[in-house]
Amino acid sequence: MSEVRRILVPVDFSDASQHALDHAVMIAGWYRARITTLHVRHPAFLVEPPILFADFSSEPAQLDDVESRLHHWLGPVRAAGIASDVMAIDGGGPAMKVVEVAERIDADLIVLGTHGRSGFERLLLGSVTEKVVRTSRVPVVTVPPPSVATSTLPFKRVLCGVDFSEPSMAALRFALSIARESDSSLTLLHVLEFPLEGETFSTMPLDIDAYRSAMQADASRRLVDLVTDDVREWCQPVTRLVTGRPYEEILLAASDLRADLIVLGVHGRNSLDMMLFGSTTNQVIRRSTCPVLTLCH
């Protein structure tokens, strides 16, 4: 099972950041973890979408002032018995600074809030959030703002997307840990793309129905095999096999299940992975109305 001892929460003093902090507090309580809140001050000329940023007109002039404000924010956290500390730093690249700090303090999880869902913000969301998700070696929970969130605290329904790759196996281990700590139900979802991408009916086997049936049977067997005897002692995960575009089916399943958390594995960081990043993980993060936990392997 996964261990969470230290959680990094980047904040910009917005409602979205407060919502993310609420989630971090819940997770910290389960694992008895320590919370570090981080604020990255940035030059006013930097063009980025509105995430992890404070309002220029009200941003304190000194880092000491920022730290004092962070300590004030953490008052209720400490009152709840959660260990915590604060960090305020200067930096022109918030995503890079978040990743650097997470590695420096040996964080086990990053929890960050995303802002609104206007068309413009959807297009630019990747400027910070996606950079953190795809470059961080630390698992990341992205939390949608209260205005669009459909999930509830504490988590009761967890959805884990599985494609049988190493990243998705790491995601499954974390999902099992979360489900156990939160006493949540767990659904394992595999999306079967048919025809496979780049494949036409002319290049596929002649017996299309038999080919489809064989793929479905193999995927179903592999899903069931993921639920080991030791897991069944405390949890009864449900397996679900569907056909379609992965990100669309993940979002549909999350809506159908009224999921409180989606857990996904993210593939590597070579140039092709970076280029294709938006195909599933990015789209789920952009469109989900519940938190999304991503792990890069």
C-alpha positions in Angstrom: 0.0 0.0 0.0 1.1 3.6 -0.6 2.3 5.7 2.2 1.7 9.5 2.4 3.8 11.3 5.0 4.0 14.8 3.5 1.6 16.7 1.3 2.5 19.8 -0.6 -0.4 22.3 -1.2 0.4 25.2 -3.6 -2.0 28.1 -2.7 -2.9 31.5 -4.2 -5.4 32.4 -1.4 -8.4 31.8 -3.6 -11.5 29.7 -3.0 -10.0 27.1 -5.3 -6.9 26.9 -3.1 -9.0 26.6 0.0 -11.0 23.8 -1.6 -7.8 22.0 -2.4 -6.5 22.5 1.2 -9.7 20.9 2.5 -8.9 17.8 0.5 -5.3 17.8 1.6 -6.5 18.0 5.3 -8.8 15.0 4.8 -6.0 12.9 3.2 -3.5 14.0 5.8 -5.9 12.9 8.5 -6.1 9.4 7.0 -2.3 8.9 6.7 -1.2 11.1 9.7 0.7 13.2 7.1 2.2 16.6 7.4 1.0 19.5 5.2 3.3 22.1 3.6 1.6 25.1 2.0 3.5 26.8 -0.7 3.0 30.2 -2.3 5.1 31.2 -5.4 5.4 34.9 -6.0 5.9 35.8 -9.6 6.8 38.8 -11.7 3.8 40.8 -12.8 4.8 40.6 -16.5 4.5 36.8 -16.6 1.6 35.7 -18.8 -0.1 32.6 -17.3 -3.6 31.4 -16.7 -5.2 32.2 -13.3 -4.0 29.3 -11.2 -1.6 29.3 -8.3 -1.4 33.1 -8.5 -2.3 35.7 -6.0 -4.1 38.9 -7.0 -1.4 41.5 -8.0 -3.2 44.3 -6.3 -3.3 42.6 -2.9 -0.1 40.5 -3.0 2.1 41.3 0.1 5.3 43.1 -0.6 7.5 40.9 1.5 7.9 37.1 1.7 7.5 37.3 5.5 4.1 38.8 5.0 3.1 35.9 2.7 4.3 33.4 5.3 2.2 35.2 7.9 -0.8 35.0 5.7 -0.1 31.3 5.1 0.2 30.6 8.8 -3.2 32.3 9.3 -4.7 30.1 6.6 -3.4 27.0 8.5 -5.0 28.0 11.7 -8.0 25.6 11.3 -5.6 22.9 10.0 -3.6 23.0 13.2 -6.7 23.1 15.3 -7.7 19.8 13.6 -4.4 18.3 14.9 -2.7 18.2 11.5 1.0 19.0 11.5 1.9 21.8 9.1 4.4 24.3 7.9 4.6 27.1 5.3 6.9 28.2 2.4 6.9 31.4 0.4 9.3 31.8 -2.5 10.0 33.9 -5.5 9.9 32.4 -9.0 8.8 33.1 -12.5 7.7 29.6 -13.3 5.2 28.4 -10.7 4.9 24.8 -12.1 8.7 24.4 -12.1 8.9 25.7 -8.5 6.1 23.5 -7.3 7.9 20.4 -8.7 11.3 21.5 -7.3 9.9 22.1 -3.8 8.0 18.8 -3.9 11.2 16.9 -4.6 13.2 19.0 -2.1 10.9 18.3 0.8 10.4 14.7 -0.2 6.6 15.2 -0.6 4.5 12.1 -1.2 1.6 14.0 -2.8 0.8 17.4 -4.3 -2.7 18.7 -4.0 -3.6 21.7 -6.1 -6.7 23.5 -7.0 -7.8 24.5 -10.5 -9.9 27.6 -11.3 -12.9 28.1 -13.5 -13.9 26.3 -16.6 -14.4 29.0 -19.2 -13.4 28.2 -22.8 -10.3 30.3 -22.5 -9.3 28.8 -19.2 -9.8 25.3 -20.6 -7.4 26.1 -23.5 -4.7 27.5 -21.2 -5.2 25.2 -18.2 -2.1 23.3 -19.1 0.2 26.2 -18.6 0.6 25.3 -14.9 -1.6 22.4 -13.9 -0.6 20.2 -16.8 3.1 21.1 -16.4 3.0 20.0 -12.8 1.1 16.7 -13.6 3.4 15.7 -16.5 6.7 16.7 -15.0 6.2 15.8 -11.3 7.6 12.5 -10.0 5.3 13.0 -7.1 1.6 11.9 -7.4 -0.7 14.9 -8.0 -4.3 15.5 -7.0 -6.0 18.2 -9.1 -9.1 19.6 -7.4 -11.8 21.4 -9.4 -13.3 24.6 -7.9 -16.3 24.4 -5.6 -18.4 26.0 -8.3 -18.2 23.0 -10.5 -17.4 20.2 -8.1 -19.8 17.3 -7.8 -17.7 15.2 -5.4 -18.1 15.2 -1.6 -15.8 14.8 1.4 -14.9 12.4 2.6 -14.5 10.2 -0.4 -17.0 7.3 -0.7 -16.6 6.3 -4.4 -13.2 5.9 -6.1 -12.8 5.2 -9.8 -9.4 3.8 -11.1 -8.7 3.7 -14.8 -6.6 0.7 -15.8 -4.8 0.0 -19.1 -2.5 -2.8 -17.6 0.6 -0.6 -18.0 3.1 0.0 -15.2 1.8 3.5 -14.6 -1.8 2.2 -14.2 -0.6 -0.6 -11.9 1.0 2.2 -9.7 -2.3 4.0 -9.9 -4.2 0.9 -8.8 -1.9 0.5 -5.8 -2.6 4.1 -4.7 -6.3 3.7 -5.4 -6.4 0.6 -3.2 -4.6 2.6 -0.4 -7.1 5.5 -0.7 -10.1 3.2 -0.7 -8.8 1.4 2.4 -8.1 4.6 4.3 -11.4 6.2 3.3 -13.5 3.0 3.5 -14.6 3.8 -0.1 -16.0 1.6 -2.8 -13.6 1.0 -5.7 -14.4 0.5 -9.4 -11.7 -0.6 -11.8 -12.4 0.6 -15.4 -10.7 -0.6 -18.6 -11.6 1.1 -21.8 -11.3 -1.0 -24.9 -10.8 1.0 -28.1 -12.3 -0.8 -31.1 -11.2 -0.6 -33.8 -7.8 0.1 -32.4 -6.4 3.5 -33.2 -5.0 3.6 -36.8 -6.6 0.3 -37.7 -9.2 0.0 -40.4 -11.6 -2.8 -41.0 -9.6 -3.8 -44.1 -6.5 -4.5 -42.0 -8.3 -6.3 -39.2 -8.9 -10.1 -39.0 -11.8 -11.3 -41.2 -13.9 -12.5 -38.3 -14.4 -9.1 -36.6 -16.9 -10.4 -34.1 -14.5 -13.1 -32.9 -11.7 -10.6 -32.7 -13.8 -8.3 -30.6 -15.0 -11.1 -28.3 -11.4 -12.3 -27.8 -10.2 -8.8 -26.8 -13.1 -8.4 -24.4 -12.6 -11.8 -22.8 -8.9 -11.1 -22.3 -9.4 -7.7 -20.8 -12.2 -9.0 -18.5 -9.9 -11.8 -17.3 -7.0 -9.4 -16.6 -9.3 -7.0 -14.7 -10.6 -9.8 -12.5 -7.0 -11.0 -11.9 -6.1 -7.6 -10.5 -8.4 -8.2 -7.5 -6.2 -10.5 -5.4 -7.3 -12.5 -2.4 -5.7 -10.1 0.1 -7.7 -7.2 -1.4 -10.9 -9.2 -1.2 -10.4 -9.5 2.6 -11.3 -5.9 3.1 -12.7 -4.6 -0.2 -14.9 -5.9 -3.0 -13.8 -3.8 -6.1 -16.2 -3.8 -9.0 -14.7 -4.3 -12.5 -16.1 -2.5 -15.5 -15.2 -3.0 -19.2 -16.4 -0.5 -21.8 -15.6 0.4 -25.4 -14.9 3.9 -26.7 -12.6 6.8 -26.3 -10.8 6.4 -23.0 -11.2 10.0 -21.6 -14.9 10.1 -22.6 -15.6 6.7 -21.0 -13.7 7.6 -17.9 -15.7 10.8 -17.5 -19.0 9.0 -18.2 -18.2 6.3 -15.6 -17.3 9.0 -13.1 -20.6 10.7 -13.7 -22.6 7.5 -13.6 -20.9 6.3 -10.3 -20.9 9.8 -8.8 -17.2 9.3 -8.2 -15.5 11.4 -5.5 -12.0 10.6 -7.0 -10.6 9.4 -10.3 -7.1 7.7 -10.2 -5.0 7.5 -13.3 -1.5 6.5 -14.3 0.5 8.8 -16.5 3.0 7.5 -19.0 6.6 8.7 -19.3 8.1 12.0 -20.3 9.7 11.4 -23.7 8.8 13.7 -26.6 6.1 11.5 -27.9 4.5 11.1 -24.5 4.5 14.9 -24.0 2.9 15.4 -27.4 0.2 12.9 -26.7 -0.3 13.9 -23.1 -3.6 15.5 -23.8 -5.2 12.4 -25.3 -6.5 11.0 -22.0 -5.1 12.4 -18.8 -5.2 16.0 -19.8 -8.8 15.8 -21.1 -9.9 14.1 -17.9 -8.3 16.7 -15.7 -9.8 19.5 -17.8 -13.3 18.2 -17.8 -13.7 16.3 -14.5 -16.0 17.6 -11.8 -14.3 15.5 -9.2 -10.6 15.4 -8.1 -8.2 13.5 -10.2 -5.2 11.7 -8.8 -2.4 11.1 -11.3 0.8 9.2 -11.0 3.7 9.4 -13.4 5.8 6.2 -13.6 
